[in-house]
Amino acid sequence: MARIKGKILRGDAGIWTFYIALIFISAVEVLSAMGKLIGQGSYWPLFIRHYAWLAIGFAACWIFHTIDYRKITRYLKLLLIVSIVLVILPYFVALINHQSISVARWIRIPMGFLTFQFQPSEITKYITIFYIACGMASNQDKIKSKEVLWSLMLPLLLVCGLIFISNFSTTILIFVT
């Protein structure tokens, strides 16, 4: 497979081509789905919103592809703590707003005409899996010891316990992975 070795874009040309093709296909699909809204004149906000998210997604993908994953391992414990705090945050917001804790999944951040919303459990899922994988890699020779097992299982159980309250399917995915 061809490799890209530029200053801006590096990596596998096939993967980048496929990714960019998916972006264009999604744009065509969204435009097609908006065809029924054209007569109502309300498709521009959806159109702009979709392309804004495509641009943000592409920028995030590009940023993450430039980062050496070995540098992230230095901050992995901090990232795990921050992600756990992010999982707990919607529960406090639900309590303050007198909502059910079981529906507290999302963090919403208004950004002008866009509202950035995400499920902290999705971020926590990747950080937890990366944390356990790095822990297993750095302790390969003593992976069967109880100390290493518990040092990897305790964060996993904590994360799964916190996410279980509002999102059972994500809990199962994290635990099984």
LOSE-393616 format. One record per atom (N, C-alpha, C, CB): residue in one letter; y negated, z negated, x. Coordinates in steps of 0.001 Angstrom, whole numbers, padded with zeros to 6 digits, always signed. Glycine has a CB too. Layout:
# LOSE-393616
AYZX
...
This chain:
# LOSE-393616
M+001176+000000+000847
M+000000+000000+000000
M-001233+000000+000888
M-000002-001217-000961
A-002240+000705+000474
A-003477+000818+001248
A-004251-000496+001237
A-004353+001950+000696
R-004893-000782+002345
R-005693-001982+002484
R-007164-001603+002579
R-005254-002794+003717
I-008022-002433+002033
I-009463-002248+002142
I-009946-003218+003214
I-010198-002487+000758
K-010723-002712+004187
K-011190-003565+005278
K-012705-003505+005395
K-010540-003150+006603
G-013411-003496+004301
G-014861-003434+004326
G-015488-004807+004479
G-015371-002777+003074
K-016824-004828+004596
K-017537-006102+004704
K-017659-006783+003345
K-018927-005885+005309
I-017773-005999+002295
I-017963-006568+000963
I-016640-006767+000246
I-018870-005677+000134
L-015776-005787+000306
L-014507-005834-000413
L-013360-005694+000574
L-014438-004725-001489
R-012454-006661+000529
R-011283-006625+001407
R-010042-006799+000555
R-011359-007728+002511
G-008897-006454+001116
G-007642-006724+000437
G-006898-005478+000033
G-007889-007553-000759
D-006010-005656-000890
D-005123-004605-001358
D-005873-003667-002302
D-003891-005208-002058
A-005944-002394-001925
A-006671-001405-002729
A-006043-001231-004102
A-006715-000062-002007
G-004717-001313-004186
G-004034-001156-005472
G-004387-002265-006450
G-002535-001121-005266
I-004443-003499-005954
I-004784-004627-006831
I-006221-004513-007311
I-004575-005969-006102
W-007160-004179-006390
W-008554-004035-006803
W-008715-002877-007792
W-009454-003815-005576
T-008017-001778-007561
T-008095-000640-008476
T-007582-001029-009861
T-007291+000552-007925
F-006457-001715-009898
F-005887-002167-011172
F-006837-003130-011883
F-004522-002844-010941
Y-007430-004053-011140
Y-008362-005030-011715
Y-009588-004335-012306
Y-008798-006052-010646
I-010165-003416-011554
I-011347-002703-012054
I-010979-001829-013244
I-011977-001844-010939
A-009802-001223-013232
A-009346-000435-014382
A-009212-001313-015620
A-008001+000248-014071
L-008693-002521-015459
L-008594-003448-016596
L-009969-003829-017135
L-007833-004709-016186
I-010943-003959-016253
I-012311-004253-016701
I-012820-003113-017578
I-013260-004469-015486
F-012642-001869-017128
F-013115-000731-017910
F-012345-000579-019216
F-013002+000545-017095
I-011060-000821-019190
I-010269-000740-020420
I-010740-001787-021425
I-008768-000929-020116
S-011009-003013-020947
S-011478-004048-021878
S-012835-003675-022452
S-011561-005417-021176
A-013689-003046-021651
A-014996-002624-022146
A-014845-001593-023249
A-015848-002057-021008
V-013945-000638-023051
V-013704+000391-024069
V-013131-000247-025334
V-012741+001483-023531
E-012201-001189-025163
E-011598-001853-026320
E-012629-002646-027111
E-010469-002775-025872
V-013516-003336-026423
V-014555-004107-027118
V-015506-003172-027852
V-015339-004991-026122
L-015888-002081-027200
L-016747-001107-027882
L-016053-000527-029110
L-017143+000024-026921
S-014773-000259-028980
S-014009+000270-030103
S-013950-000736-031244
S-012597+000645-029657
A-013735-001994-030908
A-013667-003038-031936
A-015020-003259-032597
A-013165-004348-031331
M-016095-002978-031873
M-017441-003162-032433
M-017863-001998-033315
M-018451-003342-031316
G-017062-000959-033400
G-017419+000206-034194
G-017746-000127-035629
G-016317+001195-034160
K-017062-001099-036194
K-017310-001481-037588
K-018616-002255-037735
K-016149-002319-038121
L-019116-002821-036650
L-020347-003599-036719
L-021590-002741-036520
L-020319-004697-035686
I-021421-001488-036099
I-022573-000641-035794
I-023471-000475-037014
I-022110+000728-035293
G-022908-000284-038172
G-023699-000131-039389
G-024491-001378-039732
G-022806+000226-040539
Q-024017-002537-039301
Q-024707-003789-039595
Q-025786-004098-038563
Q-023709-004933-039655
G-025755-003415-037420
G-026776-003620-036388
G-026613-004910-035602
G-028128-003606-037014
S-025451-005509-035654
S-025280-006798-034996
S-024341-006740-033793
S-024765-007803-035984
Y-024131-005562-033249
Y-023160-005453-032158
Y-023773-005709-030788
Y-022526-004089-032173
W-025093-005610-030619
W-025692-005770-029296
W-025447-007143-028674
W-027164-005523-029383
P-025602-008223-029398
P-025312-009526-028767
P-023866-009628-028272
P-025591-010659-029757
L-022921-009108-029046
L-021524-009133-028612
L-021307-008232-027405
L-020602-008707-029754
F-021943-007077-027438
F-021842-006119-026343
F-022386-006722-025046
F-022600-004825-026690
I-023566-007289-025108
I-024203-007898-023934
I-023389-009098-023452
I-025655-008332-024263
R-022926-009897-024393
R-022133-011064-024024
R-020846-010660-023292
R-021794-011883-025271
H-020158-009656-023793
H-018922-009215-023168
H-019182-008721-021744
H-018266-008112-024004
Y-020205-007902-021570
Y-020498-007385-020230
Y-021012-008473-019299
Y-021514-006261-020313
A-021717-009453-019835
A-022145-010587-019002
A-020923-011350-018497
A-023085-011538-019799
W-019947-011586-019372
W-018731-012288-018944
W-017898-011449-017992
W-017891-012673-020151
L-017884-010143-018178
L-017199-009272-017223
L-017844-009370-015840
L-017217-007814-017715
A-019163-009375-015810
A-019881-009478-014531
A-019643-010834-013881
A-021389-009251-014737
I-019686-011899-014672
I-019438-013241-014145
I-018006-013351-013633
I-019705-014308-015226
G-017054-012803-014386
G-015657-012834-013965
G-015420-012058-012688
G-014779-012288-015053
F-016042-010883-012572
F-015891-010092-011358
F-016509-010813-010171
F-016526-008711-011532
A-017688-011415-010378
A-018342-012161-009293
A-017481-013341-008848
A-019733-012660-009741
A-016908-014066-009806
A-016036-015200-009463
A-014806-014730-008697
A-015604-015956-010735
C-014221-013629-009143
C-013050-013070-008453
C-013420-012671-007030
C-012488-011847-009224
W-014548-012035-006863
W-014980-011615-005537
W-015244-012824-004642
W-016237-010743-005637
I-015908-013844-005177
I-016196-015054-004389
I-014902-015729-003947
I-017057-016043-005206
F-013959-015901-004870
F-012711-016576-004520
F-011863-015762-003544
F-011912-016863-005773
H-011977-014451-003579
H-011178-013654-002646
H-011748-013717-001231
H-011109-012197-003115
T-013012-014123-001083
T-013601-014239+000250
T-013354-015602+000890
T-015084-013978+000177
I-012907-016580+000112
I-012699-017938+000624
I-011303-018065+001218
I-012902-018986-000497
D-011220-018617+002406
D-009943-018889+003043
D-009340-020124+002368
D-010109-019101+004594
Y-008156-019974+001808
Y-007557-021076+001053
Y-007328-022317+001917
Y-006241-020628+000442
R-007194-022150+003223
R-006977-023302+004101
R-008207-024194+004174
R-006597-022836+005499
K-009390-023623+003933
K-010615-024432+003920
K-010678-025295+002667
K-011860-023530+004002
I-010113-024818+001580
I-010129-025564+000324
I-009278-026825+000438
I-009625-024683-000833
T-008217-026779+001252
T-007322-027934+001358
T-008035-029171+001889
T-006148-027601+002256
R-009119-028992+002624
R-009893-030143+003107
R-010493-030942+001951
R-011009-029673+004048
Y-010831-030259+000888
Y-011518-030874-000248
Y-010607-031053-001454
Y-012716-030039-000641
L-009314-030937-001250
L-008379-030923-002370
L-008351-032248-003126
L-006992-030592-001875
K-008376-033376-002429
K-008381-034674-003118
K-009652-034842-003938
K-008249-035829-002104
L-010781-034439-003375
L-012046-034510-004111
L-012009-033596-005331
L-013227-034131-003198
L-011497-032381-005164
L-011376-031450-006292
L-010469-032007-007380
L-010840-030101-005812
L-009385-032673-006989
L-008484-033273-007970
L-009185-034381-008745
L-007231-033822-007283
I-009948-035217-008058
I-010684-036293-008724
I-011727-035720-009673
I-011357-037213-007690
V-012477-034716-009218
V-013491-034088-010071
V-012842-033446-011288
V-014293-033036-009281
S-011709-032790-011102
S-011043-032148-012241
S-010523-033182-013232
S-009888-031264-011757
I-010066-034324-012743
I-009625-035394-013649
I-010809-035938-014442
I-008942-036535-012857
V-011951-036100-013778
V-013162-036544-014486
V-013558-035514-015541
V-014333-036772-013487
L-013445-034223-015209
L-013763-033175-016184
L-012816-033202-017383
L-013709-031805-015515
V-011558-033580-017162
V-010610-033684-018278
V-010982-034861-019175
V-009161-033843-017754
I-011463-035942-018590
I-011822-037137-019356
I-013136-036935-020124
I-011940-038351-018420
L-014043-036146-019582
L-015377-035958-020165
L-015382-035553-021640
L-016109-034925-019383
P-014592-034566-022080
P-014624-034214-023507
P-014198-035355-024435
P-013733-033025-023751
Y-013364-036259-023954
Y-012973-037412-024769
Y-014175-038320-025026
Y-011843-038205-024078
F-014987-038536-023992
F-016195-039356-024176
F-017189-038670-025101
F-016860-039648-022822
V-017333-037361-024946
V-018237-036607-025830
V-017750-036706-027278
V-018326-035111-025388
A-016442-036620-027484
A-015880-036731-028835
A-016125-038125-029402
A-014369-036418-028824
L-015986-039151-028582
L-016241-040514-029056
L-017702-040711-029422
L-015832-041531-027996
I-018607-040174-028599
I-020042-040295-028868
I-020417-039568-030152
I-020858-039742-027693
N-019825-038398-030369
N-020125-037585-031557
N-019259-037942-032751
N-019949-036122-031238
H-018480-039007-032648
H-017608-039481-033728
H-016639-038395-034192
H-018448-039962-034911
Q-016045-037697-033218
Q-015051-036673-033517
Q-013675-037194-033134
Q-015368-035348-032770
S-012664-036495-033593
S-011298-036855-033243
S-011043-036575-031765
S-010293-036087-034121
I-010417-037499-031087
I-010109-037326-029666
I-009091-036206-029468
I-009576-038641-029063
S-008241-035988-030452
S-007201-034977-030309
S-007748-033553-030241
S-006236-035086-031449
V-008991-033327-030656
V-009566-031975-030600
V-010528-031817-029432
V-010286-031653-031904
A-010633-032823-028587
A-011558-032768-027448
A-010925-031976-026314
A-011937-034197-026967
R-011201-030687-026285
R-010633-029824-025250
R-011694-029113-024427
R-009723-028806-025875
W-012837-028848-024999
W-013807-027939-024411
W-015022-028676-023871
W-014240-026914-025428
I-015591-028115-022797
I-016915-028507-022321
I-017805-027303-022564
I-016907-028945-020787
R-018916-027538-023267
R-019838-026446-023594
R-021158-026669-022867
R-020068-026348-025131
I-021628-025616-022170
I-022886-025677-021438
I-023740-024505-021902
I-022654-025641-019882
P-024841-024787-022649
P-025704-023688-023089
P-026452-023076-021900
P-026708-024184-024152
M-026465-021725-021861
M-027137-020994-020781
M-027944-019854-021397
M-026103-020445-019732
G-029062-020154-021998
G-029870-019121-022632
G-029156-018560-023841
G-030195-018004-021645
F-028957-017233-023853
F-028284-016610-024995
F-026769-016729-024892
F-028679-015142-025102
L-026260-017225-023767
L-024827-017453-023606
L-024530-018941-023664
L-024322-016856-022280
T-023376-019270-024145
T-022883-020635-024055
T-021637-020589-023203
T-022596-021257-025468
F-021720-021223-022040
F-020573-021277-021151
F-019688-022411-021629
F-021002-021473-019657
Q-018484-022080-022019
Q-017542-023110-022448
Q-016213-022883-021760
Q-017370-023109-023987
F-015567-023975-021408
F-014288-023876-020725
F-013463-025106-021040
F-014479-023718-019203
Q-012167-024955-020844
Q-011258-026079-020992
Q-011023-026663-019603
Q-009908-025646-021672
P-011444-027892-019377
P-011237-028500-018063
P-009762-028546-017668
P-011813-029902-018048
S-008879-028572-018652
S-007453-028609-018338
S-007006-027351-017605
S-006640-028783-019611
E-007683-026224-017840
E-007332-024991-017140
E-007691-025086-015658
E-008042-023789-017782
I-008818-025667-015349
I-009204-025876-013954
I-008263-026886-013312
I-010675-026358-013850
T-008006-027964-014022
T-007139-029025-013510
T-005735-028507-013260
T-007097-030202-014483
K-005275-027591-014094
K-003940-027023-013935
K-003790-026384-012552
K-003660-025984-015040
Y-004729-025539-012174
Y-004635-024857-010889
Y-004821-025817-009717
Y-005666-023749-010814
I-005750-026742-009839
I-005985-027687-008751
I-004771-028589-008555
I-007239-028533-009032
T-004159-029044-009639
T-002980-029915-009533
T-001812-029169-008886
T-002567-030440-010929
I-001576-027952-009312
I-000484-027165-008731
I-000750-026900-007248
I-000312-025828-009494
F-001991-026573-006904
F-002351-026343-005507
F-002200-027634-004694
F-003797-025807-005404
Y-002599-028769-005277
Y-002478-030067-004611
Y-001008-030389-004316
Y-003106-031180-005482
I-000154-030193-005291
I+001276-030497-005106
I+001892-029517-004100
I+002039-030427-006470
A+001539-028242-004179
A+002076-027258-003239
A+001658-027586-001804
A+001606-025843-003617
C+000397-027959-001600
C-000063-028325-000257
C+000610-029606+000216
C-001591-028494-000238
G+000794-030564-000707
G+001496-031798-000348
G+002940-031540+000046
G+001450-032779-001502
M+003597-030653-000661
M+004978-030307-000324
M+005040-029562+001012
M+005605-029450-001442
A+004085-028679+001250
A+004081-027919+002501
A+003823-028820+003704
A+003028-026815+002445
S+002909-029782+003547
S+002594-030647+004685
S+003652-031730+004905
S+001235-031295+004481
N+004519-031972+003943
N+005559-032996+004064
N+006954-032402+003943
N+005366-034072+003005
Q+007142-031188+004437
Q+008432-030504+004301
Q+009592-031308+004872
Q+008375-029158+004981
D+009346-031933+006013
D+010431-032631+006681
D+010822-033936+005996
D+010050-032908+008096
K+009905-034516+005205
K+010233-035772+004523
K+010089-035640+003004
K+009332-036904+005037
I+010311-034472+002481
I+010111-034208+001056
I+011051-035024+000170
I+010302-032733+000775
K+012199-035423+000699
K+013156-036171-000107
K+012905-037672-000096
K+014546-035897+000375
S+011918-038130+000643
S+011633-039569+000664
S+010908-039973-000613
S+010789-039947+001907
K+011120-041206-001023
K+010511-041696-002258
K+008991-041787-002142
K+011086-043060-002622
E+008498-042099-000954
E+007043-042208-000774
E+006352-040873-001022
E+006714-042709+000638
V+006904-039824-000441
V+006320-038494-000617
V+006466-038048-002070
V+006991-037470+000335
L+007628-038288-002650
L+007852-037907-004047
L+006837-038582-004959
L+009280-038271-004484
W+006624-039886-004790
W+005676-040599-005641
W+004231-040208-005346
W+005846-042093-005468
S+003926-039878-004083
S+002555-039451-003769
S+002221-038117-004439
S+002367-039334-002245
L+003241-037329-004738
L+003032-036067-005438
L+003164-036218-006951
L+004016-035030-004940
M+004033-037109-007382
M+004278-037269-008816
M+003180-038071-009531
M+005615-037945-009026
L+002586-039046-008866
L+001569-039865-009535
L+000363-039050-010001
L+001102-040965-008604
P-000227-038206-009150
P-001330-037368-009661
P-000870-036428-010773
P-001942-036548-008522
L+000339-035897-010646
L+000877-035014-011680
L+001018-035744-013007
L+002228-034447-011249
L+001585-036928-012975
L+001766-037713-014202
L+000425-038127-014801
L+002615-038958-013918
L-000545-038467-013944
L-001875-038835-014436
L-002525-037649-015150
L-002772-039318-013270
V-002502-036500-014504
V-003103-035298-015092
V-002396-034931-016398
V-003038-034114-014096
C-001071-034919-016367
C-000312-034563-017575
C-000569-035563-018703
C+001198-034501-017261
G-000665-036836-018363
G-000941-037851-019385
G-002300-037667-020029
G-000854-039233-018783
L-003306-037333-019228
L-004652-037131-019776
L-004742-035875-020631
L-005668-037054-018650
I-004090-034817-020191
I-004159-033552-020934
I-003281-033589-022178
I-003739-032383-020037
F-002216-034365-022147
F-001267-034455-023259
F-001948-034842-024570
F-000176-035463-022932
I-002977-035666-024490
I-003659-036164-025685
I-004176-035018-026551
I-004816-037082-025290
S-004703-033963-025910
S-005313-032895-026695
S-004652-031526-026533
S-006745-032783-026330
N-003765-031378-025546
N-003256-030039-025271
N-001825-030120-024745
N-004164-029308-024259
F-000886-030206-025653
F+000522-030378-025293
F+001065-029192-024500
F+001357-030581-026544
S+000710-027969-024895
S+001267-026779-024232
S+000840-026699-022769
S+000831-025508-024968
T-000422-027010-022481
T-000876-027003-021090
T-000180-028089-020293
T-002394-027185-021015
T+000059-029233-020916
T+000784-030323-020250
T+002163-029865-019838
T+000889-031552-021165
I+002871-029205-020742
I+004219-028724-020431
I+004181-027691-019307
I+004877-028119-021685
L+003200-026764-019366
L+003081-025743-018317
L+002856-026369-016951
L+001941-024781-018636
I+001964-027335-016873
I+001683-027988-015586
I+002924-028713-015099
I+000495-028977-015710
F+003545-029496-015951
F+004671-030310-015528
F+005856-029455-015094
F+005087-031243-016646
V+006164-028424-015865
V+007302-027570-015525
V+007038-026790-014234
V+007605-026599-016679
T+005803-026318-014073
T+005468-025584-012848
T+005562-026489-011651
T+004070-024977-012935
